[in-house]
């Protein structure tokens, strides 16, 4: 599967894949009934990474060189520069989500949960605060291979920039073996926090794992340094 630096026209595919995988690989069940809420949440999560002045390197995974986006890696090499835009984004999301914050139903559960979880997670876990951050995502039904390709891409970006490690966050059902997570993504689980939003929507406990991955030694392949 080819993995390349993103082109401007890939942004639509990145956003579409984000929306399609919000509920542990599935779209939110109320997406068509609350498009404004979903759009506000998408901007909250993606705009800080995709803004023109963002310290982010974006890679995309495809089945073929000209095919649609099947996965993406958003690699923020200076996480401190995103803290203020993300805080402003959370405030804007809360304002735009006001109609749902005082209503009932799944959309309201999501809106209230995301505001609470977002405030609780406004700063990264202490063991990873000094390191680059990556948001990885692959199309539903993908095997572990896309995940490893995306993680390798982040390794390449961070190695080229002189960083010895990076971190990412993974949502998973409570009780899933930690070895399955680390085998797929590599690295060490350094923090666990409950994801109350997904837990409420799915009806099962979901936790957010912070995984710190060391960058293996070696020469950059060129995919991340271009």
Secondary structure as GFF3:
##gff-version 3
##sequence-region A 1 226
A	DSSP	beta_strand	3	5	.	.	.	ID=ss1
A	DSSP	three_ten_helix	8	10	.	.	.	ID=ss2
A	DSSP	alpha_helix	11	20	.	.	.	ID=ss3
A	DSSP	alpha_helix	35	50	.	.	.	ID=ss4
A	DSSP	beta_strand	56	62	.	.	.	ID=ss5
A	DSSP	beta_strand	69	76	.	.	.	ID=ss6
A	DSSP	alpha_helix	80	96	.	.	.	ID=ss7
A	DSSP	alpha_helix	98	101	.	.	.	ID=ss8
A	DSSP	alpha_helix	106	120	.	.	.	ID=ss9
A	DSSP	three_ten_helix	126	128	.	.	.	ID=ss10
A	DSSP	beta_strand	132	138	.	.	.	ID=ss11
A	DSSP	alpha_helix	144	160	.	.	.	ID=ss12
A	DSSP	beta_strand	165	173	.	.	.	ID=ss13
A	DSSP	alpha_helix	178	185	.	.	.	ID=ss14
A	DSSP	beta_strand	188	194	.	.	.	ID=ss15
A	DSSP	alpha_helix	196	202	.	.	.	ID=ss16
A	DSSP	beta_strand	206	214	.	.	.	ID=ss17
###
